[in-house]
Structure formats: C-alpha cells, structure tokens
C-alpha cells in the first residue's frame, strides 16, 4: 500500500516540469494567475497548470472517496433496516468500501499536496527572479520589508491554503455523494434539507465575510511590522546606546504596530468564530426539523427519518471541513492579492535582460565615457529631490582615480550610476564608444568588481572558479592578512564572523577572484586600521593598476591622495573639479 501511494506521488511530481533556468515562459507560466484575485479557482488553476495529471488523480480519487463514503452510509442504513443479504457479503462489502475510502482519501490529499508544494517552490523562484531582474532604484522604492513580507508571509499562507484545497476536494465529493443518497431516499425531504443547508451556509459566509476585511487590514500592518523588526536587528547598536530612543521605539513604533495588528486579527478571528459557531448550530436545525416538525406535518415512516438523520449527521464532518477551510482560503486570497500587488509593482518597470557572462567574454577596452549623465533621487515629497549631474567624465584603462566629496555630495549614487545599477535619466554612457542601453546593460555591469559601503558578504564564493591556480584564494588571504582567520573549503568560507574591517577585506577577496576590468571601492578603507589602510593605498591599489585594472576609489583619506592618477571632487551632485596628477 505504501509503495502504491509512493508510486502515485512520484508519477504526478514528474510532470511538474518548470525549468530552474530563467526564461520568459517561466514568467508567463504564472503571470495570468496572479492577475485574478478569485479563490479557490485561482489556486486550483495554478495546481492544474503545474501538473494536470496530479490534479486529475486528486480529483478522481476525491470523487471515489465521496462515492465510497456515500456507499458506506447506504450500507449502514441497509443493515440497520434489517436487510436479508448474507452477513458475510455485508461484512466484505463494508471492509472493501473502507479500504477504498482510505486509499482514495490518502492519495487525493498526498498528490494534491505534492503538487501544491511544487507551486510554492515555483512562486518563490518566480518572485525572487523578478526581484533580481527589477531595476535597483525601483526595488529601493518598494522597500525591503515589503519584499520580505511577500516572500515569507504571503507564500507561506498560500502553502497552507493549498493543503486545505486538497481537503476541500475530498469533502465536496463526500458531500455530493451524501446529497445524492438523500435525494434517492426521499426527494421532498432532500429539498427541505438542501434549503436549510443553503440558508445556513449563506448566513455563515456573511459572517465570515465580515472578518475578511479586518484580515486584509492585518496583512497591511504586517509590512510595517517587518520594517520595525528590521529596525530592531539592523539598528540594535543605536538602540542600545540611546535609552530614550529604545523606549520610544518599543512603546510607540513596535508596540503600537503589534497592538494594531492584534486588534485586526482578533476582530477577524471573532467574526470567524461567530460564523463557525453559527455554521455548526445551523447544521443541527435540519435534524431538529426531522425529529419534531416533519412527523407532525406528514406521514413519514420513522425508518426513513432515521436514515435521513444518520446520513445528515455523517454530512456534518465534510460540511464543517468546508466551512473551517474557508478562513484559510480567505487568508490565501489576501496573500494572493499582495503578491499580485507586488507583481504589478515590479512589472511597472521593464525587467533587465540577462546576459551570460564569462571571463573569456571580458573585452579589452580603452575608454569609458559619461556624457551629460543625470540621476534624480526623489524624497518622500515630490518637491524634495537630489539631482546628480549632469556629469561629463571619461576613464581609461589602467588608471587609479580617487572620487572625493563631503557627505551627501552624491558619491554613492555616482557608484551605482557608473556601474549600471542605476539607469541615467538623461545622457549616455559609452564603453569603448559603444552606447550602453537596456539591451547590453547587464553585459556592461559584468565589467565591474565593486565593494559598496553597505556591502553584503556571502558565506560562499558564489559563481567563482577557485580551481584556477592563478586565482588561488589562499594567496589572496595571505595578502589580506586573513589566512589566520579564514580558510576556504571548496567554495565555502570557514567564517564571516569577523570585525567590520576584516569583513571588508574578505569582500575584497571576492573582487580579486572576479578579476574584472574595473574595480570600484566605496570608502573601503574607512573601517581599516592605520597599518592596513596604508597597505591598501600603497600596495593593493597600485598592484591592481599595474595589472591594467582601472580603479575608482571613493575616499576621505587625503594623506594618500598623491597616490592617485586623478582626483575627481563631487559637490552636491556636480563635478567641482577633475584634477589629473599623472599623465
């Protein structure tokens, strides 16, 4: 039996054939379903698209489960009414129907859940790929908390709802089977029970709908909660150092948001509880009618009433299962709406085209030119914005350039602009006379190795070939004085739990291994001790220049300015001067 279930699951999961590689087909696969807020049909369509074979098995076995359940009810009623059939036949019929009920119910839930989990994996991949393909400036506008809430909270809710959909199919099939049996027993009584059932369900859904609105409010509050959680983790040093700031954050920001979220969720849960309780009570009203009203109004045999009551009592379980699954499906509806909202927000900007890059495709170049390039950073108010540019600069291979300027002069924005992370609003960037456009911007970005001021340190040397002896990580670890702290096992770093200065050196290791044409360092030396700061300016940067690399270093260390070939000063988004120290 276990082998049978395992075989069915494996055969259905084989048909989930979404490619792990990004392609337009992958995006088009799910995009139509994110545009429609309808549920559960929307989730069912997702399941069908992922594996129609698996869903077909789930539906078929669900129907068989309902039919076998209804047959068991009919068999029990037949035995209670005193049938003349042989007891041995009745026994084996009971056992056979029970085995069929077990197998079909288990297969239906297992197969549907397997397909649903694959859909969740694909949604995670789809959203992550869309985020990575979306322009950086637009992602900064959307905000990290909102992205994290969608990737974690919303997709997890859909995963939970997918399980309820599998139960929903079994319960619906069981309910249909029981209703058909009731119509066979007595059509007038069936109509009475059906009317009571419809009234109970409609009134239950009216109460459930009242809670849905508050659940949507609670989900919107979740984005603010993620922002507060991020503040608590990333701003922990500042919060520890300022008691009043910490108290206000806890009492006014975090606690207020938590209380608001709690109030919405409690209100939604109250409506769901009232709706569920009324739904339970409404199921006993038809039984009361059969017991106390019908015998007084019509000449119905007690045996027929008993059969109807037993069947209806058996129907309570699938009905309650359906009603209890509705709040989870409503939560999934809210989550799908948030995913759709994020999807539409990401889609407002064209996705960046992927370019497959290898070191062999790295060009030999001579010049990089920025002509009339501008970028506007808008604050929370439309009239509050900062403009970088217009900038007219040119860089050539094998030169060391220092970019200087005060805080807020636009240096970090300049780094994102020159490396292709920001798209110029006006002007052009030309690489060896070749204009950089949306078609080749991804290729252009691959010419840079960058350590940002707010860099991220991976715990693996992702995408790097460390088998090349010329690019031996151990050699660079010794050069960066990290060999006593860090070892490289395959592509995995033994630790990243280092001081900020050491972490920056470890980030520098990855740029050495990338071996790109242009190196950009955004205030890299600001966290280094005086000894290694001197090594950086007097040894590491000149070595890169001698290897023919162009180095653009944002720096405040004026004692080392004489080491540069050029010094470019920015002041409030404009180039104040471009001074060449060496020809």
N, C-alpha and C positions, 0 to 999 in steps of 0.2 A: 504494500500500500504506500509506504514511504517512497519507494522507487518510482511508483506511478506519479505521485504528486511532484517529485523532483523532476521527472522527465517532462511533465507538462509545463512547469515553470521554465525549465531550460529552453524548451522549444519556443515558448512565447517570447522569452527575452532575447532570443537570437534575432528576432525580427525588429528589434529596436536598433536601428542602424544609422543613428545620427553620427556624422563624422566628427572626430575630435579636432580636425583642422577647420579653421575659419573659412567660411565660404558664404556667398550671397544666399545660397539655398538654405543654409542653416538659419539665417536671419528670417528669410521668407517663410520658413517652416512654422515658426511660432507667432510671427507678427500678426496674422489675421485674428488669432485667438485673444491677443492682448487688447485688441481694439473693441471687443464686445464685453460689457460688464455682466452678461447674463450668466446665471449659475442655477443648477449644476451643469447645464448643457455645455457651457464653455469648457469646464474641466473634462467632461465626457468627450468632447471633440478633441481636446489635447491628447487624451488617452487613445482615442481611435487613430489619431494621426501618428502617434508614437508606435503603436503596434495593434493594428486592426485584428490580427489573429488572436492576440492575447485577450483583447476586449471581447471578441466574438466567443472565445471559450468561456470567459467570465459571464457573459450574458446567457449563453446556452446552459451552463451549469447552474446559474441562478434560477433560470426558468425550471429546470429539472428539480432543483431544490424546492421551489414553491409547489410544483406538481406533486412531489413525493410527500411534502408536508400535508397538503390537502388530502392526499390519498390516505395518509395515516389517520387523519381526523375522520374521514369517511369509514375507515376500517374500525376505528374505536367505536364510533356510533353504531356501526353494524353489529358489533359484538355486544354492546350494551342493550340493543333492541332485541337480542336473542335470536341470532341467525342460526340456521340449521346446517351451515357449512361445517366440514370436519375441522376439529380444533387444530390438528396438525397443519392443515393448509393455512388456517388463520395465523398460526404461530410463525410459519416460514414467510408468510406474506408480511407480517409485522417486522421480522428480522431483516428481510430483504429491503423493505422500504426504509428502515432505519439506516442500513448500510449505504443505500443510495443517497439519503439525506446527508449523511456525514461526508461522503466523498464529494458530492456536488457543492455543498456549502464550503468545504475547505478549499477545494480547487478554485471556486469562484473568488474567494477572498484572497488567496495566495497569488493567483495570476494577476488579478487587478492591482493588488498592492505592489507587485514586482514592476508592472508597467508604470504605475504612479511614481514609484521611486526613481525610475529612469527619467520620467518627465521632470522631476525635481532637479536631478543632475543636469539635465539639458537647460533648464531655466537658469540655474546658477552659471553655467558656461555662457549662455546667451547674454545675460546681463553683464557678466564680467567682461566679455569680449566687446560689448557695446561701450562699456565704460572706458576700456583701454583704447577703443577706436574713436572716442569722442574728443574734440579739442580740449586741451588743458584749461583754457580760460573758462569754458562753459562748465566744466566739472567744478571749478572753484566757485562759480556762481551757484550751482546746485548745492554744494556743501557736502563734506564727508559724513556728517551724522545722517543725513537723509539717504545717502547711498548705503551706509551700513545697515540702517533700519530695514531697507528693502531687501538687501542680500540675506539678512538673517531672519528678522521677524516675519516678513511677508511670505517668503518662500517656505519657511517652516510651517506657517499656518496652512498653506496650500498642501503641504505634505500630509498634515494631519487630516485635512478635509478629504484628501484622496482615499484614505482608509475608510472614512465614513461613506464614501461613494460606493465602495465595494459592498459594505453592509447594506446600503440603500438598495442596491440591485437585488440582493437576496430577500430583503424584507418586502420590497414591492412585489416580487414574484410570488412570495408566500401569501401576501395579502390578496393578490389577484386570484390565486388558487382557492383560497377560502371563500372569497366572494362568489366565485363560480359554483362552489359546492353549496353555498347558501341559496343561490338562485335555483339550483336543482331541487333542494329540499322544499322550498315554498317561495314562489315568486312574490306574492304580496308581502310576506314577512321580510323578504330580501329588500324590497323597495323601502319599507319602513326603516330597516336598519341602515340602509345606504343613506337615506335622507338625514338620519340622526348623525351618522358618521361625517357627512359633508358639513353639516352645521357645526359640529364640534371642531373639525379641522380648520374651517374658515375662521371661527372665533379665536381659535388658538393662534392662528397665523396673524390675526390682527394684533394680538398682544405681543407676539414675537417681533412684529414689525416696529412696534414702539421702542423696543430695545435696540434695534439695529442702528438707529440714528445716533444713540449715545455711544455705541461701539465704534462708529466712524469717528466721533469726536475723540475717543480714547486713542485711536490709532494715530490721529494727527498730533496728539500730545506726545506720542512715542518719539517723534522726530526731535522734539525739544529735550526729552529725557536723554537721548543719545548724545546731544550736544553737552548736557550737563555731565554725563558720565565721562565724556572726552575731556572736559574741563578738570574733573577730579583726578584723572590719570596723567594728563599732559601738563597740568598746572599745579601738580602736587607740591613742588618746591615753593612756589609763590604763595600757595595757600598755607603751608606750614609756617612760613616766615611772617605772615600777617594775620594775627588772630581775628581782628575785626572783619577782614575780608573773608576769612574762612567761615565765620559765624553768619555773615550775610549771605554767603553762597549757599550754606546749608539751610538756613531758615527762609530766605526769600526766593532763591532760584530753585534749588533741588527740591526742597520740601514742598514748595508751592506747586511745582510741576507734578510731583508724586501725588499730592492730595487731589489735584485736578484730575489726573489720570485715574486715581482710585474712585473718585466720585462718579466719573463717567462709566467706569467698569462696573461699579456696584449698582448703579441705576440700570445699566443694561442687564446685569445678572438678575436684578429684581424682576424686571419685566419678563425675562426668560423663565424665571422660576414661577411667576404667576401664570404665564402661558402654559408651561409644562404641567403645573398642578391642575389647571383647568382642563387641559387636554386629557389628563388621567381620569378626572372625575367625569368628563363628558363621555368617556368610554363605558362607564357603568350605567349611564342613563338608558341606553337601549336595553340593557339587561333588566333594569327595573321595569321598563315598559312591557317586556316579555313576561315578567313574573306577575305583575299586578294589574296591567291595563288590558293587554290582549286577551287573556282568558275571560274577562268580563264583557268584552265587546264582540267576540266571535267564538265560534265553537271549534277551537283548535285543540288537537289532541295533545296531552301532556308530553307524549314521546317526541312529537315534532318540536315543541317548545324547548324540551331538554336538549335535543340535537342542535337547535339554533344557538342556545345559550353556551353549550360546550364549544361549538365552533367559534362563536364570537369571543369567548374567553381566550381561546387559543390565538385569536387575531390581535389581542391586546399587545402581545410581545412585539410583533412586527410593526404595529402602529406606533407604539412607544419608541421603538428603534428609529422609525422615520422621523417622529417629532423631535427626538433628542438629537438627531443628526443635523437638524435644520440650523441651530445656533452656530455649529461649526462651519456649515456651508455658508452662513451669512458672514462669519469672520473671514472665510476664504474669499467671499465676494468683495469685502472691503480691501483685503490684501491684493486681490487681482486689480482692483481699481487703482491702488497705489503703485503697483508695478506698471500698469498701463500709463499712469501719470508720469512716472519716471521714464518709461519707454518713449512717450511722446516728447518729453523734455529733451531726452538725448537725441531724438530724431529731428529736433528743430535745427540742428547743425549737421551738415553732411559728415558722414564718417570718413576717417582718414584712410587712404588706400595703403594696404600693406605691401611692403617691398621686401623680398627675400634677399638678405644681405649676407655676404661672406667676405672674409679678408681678401680673397682673390679679386673681389669686385671693387676694392678700395682704389680710387683713382689717384694718379699723380697730378697734383694741382699746383697752381702758382698764385692765384688771387681769389679773394673773397671780398665782394663789394656790397655795401648797403647804400642805396641811393634814395634819399627822401623818405626814409622809413619812419613810420609813426605807429604808436600804440596808445590807446586811451584806456585808462583804468577808471571805471566809474565807481563811486562810493555808494552808500545806501541811498543818498539823494541824487537825483539826476543832475542837479547843478553842482555837485561835488565830485570832481573828477581830476585825474592827473594824466597829463599827456607826456609821453616820452617821444622826443623828436620834434621836427624832422631830423634824422641822423644821416649824415653822409660820411661814411668811413670805408676804408679799404684795408685788408690784411693780406699778407703774403706768407708763403710757406717758409718755415724755419725762423720765425721771429718771436721774440718774447715781449709781450705787451702787458703793461700794468694799467688797469682801469681804476681810477680813484674818484673820490667824491664823498660828500657827507651823507648821513643817514637821510633817506627819502629823496636822494638825487636820481634814483631810477636804475641803480646798478643791477639789482637782482632781476628787474623787468628786462633790462638790456640782455642779460644772460639768457632768459627764456626766449627772447626775440631772436637773438643771433643763432641760437641752437635749433630754431624751428619749432619750439614748443608753443610759441605764440605766432599767430599769423598777422603780418603787418596790415594795418587798416589802410594805409597808403604807402606808396613807394615800392621798391623792388629789392630783392636780394639776389645777387648773381654769384654763382660759384663757377669760376673759370669762364665767365661770360655766359653761362647757362642760367636763365631765369629760374628761380625756384617757385613752383606752383603747387597746387594741390596734388597733381599727378606725381611729382617727384619729391615732395616734401619729406616723406618717410625715408627715402634714399638719402636725402640731404642730412637728416638727423643722424644717420649712421656714421657720419664723418667725425662726430664729436664724442669725446670722453669727458664727463662732467662730474665734479663733486660739488653739489649745491650746499648752501649754508644750512638748509634744513634737510640734509641728505638722509636717505634710507639705506641701512646696511643689511644686506641679505646674509643669511647664515650659510648660504651655498654659493659657489661660483657659477651661478646660473648662466648658461649659454656660452661658457668659455671652455676652450680646449686646453687643458693643462698637461696633455701628453706631449706637447711640443717642448723639447728640451731648451729651446731658445727662450721660451716663456715659462721657465721654471718658477713656481710660486715661492719656493724656499729661498731662492736667490733674492727676490724682492722683499721677503720677510726679514732677511738679514739686513738688507739695505735700509729698511724702515725701522729697524731695531725692535721687531716684534717676534723674532724667532723663539725667544724665551717665553712668550705669552701664548702664541697661536701656532697651531700646526694644521696642515691641510691633508685631510684623509680622503683621497679621491678628489671630489669636488666640494666636500663639506668642511667648513671651518670648525675647529675644535671648540671655539667660544667666540662670542661677540660681547660678553660681559666685561667691558673694558672702560677705561676713562674716556671722556669725550675726545681728547687729543689722540689717544690710541685708536679709537673707532674711526677717526678721520684718516689716520694712516692706513687702516685696514681698507677703507674706501678707496684710498689712493692705490692700493694693491690691485684692485679690480680694474682701475683705469690703465695701469701698466699692462695688464694681461689683455685688455681690449685692443691696445695697440692701434688707436685711431689716428687720423691725420691732425686733428685739432684738439687740444686739451684746454678745458675751462675750469678754473678753480675760483669758487665764490667765497672769498675770505677764509680760505682753507687754513691759513696759519694762525688764525685768531685764537685757537684753543691749544696751540702748541707751546711747550716750554721754550725758554730762550735758546737752549742748545739746539733743539731740533728745528726751531724756527730758522736759525742760521743755516742749518744743513739744507733745509728746503730751498731757501733763496740762493745759496751759494753753490750747492751741488746738484740737487734734484732738478730744478728748473733749467739750469744750463745744460745738463745732460740730455734732457728732452729736446732742447733747441739743437744740440749737436747731432741728434738723431734725425733732424729735419722736421721735427714737430713744431707746429705753431702753438704757443702757449698764451692764453689770455687769462691773467690773474687779477681778480679784484682784491685790492689790498689797501690797508691803512698804515702799513709799516714803512714810513718814509725813509728810514735809515737804509733800506735796501732798494730804493728807487733807482739808484745808479746802476743796478744790475739789469735793468730793462733796456730793450732797444727803443721802445716808445712808451710814452705816458699819455693816457687819454683821461681827461677830467670831465666828469659829468656834474652838472649843477641844475637841479630842478628839471630834469628830463632833457636838458640840452648839452651839447658838447661845448664846454667852455674853452678847452684848447686840446690840440693833438700835437704833442711835442716829441720829435724824434731825437734820441740821444746818440744813436749809432746809425750809420748809413746802411 
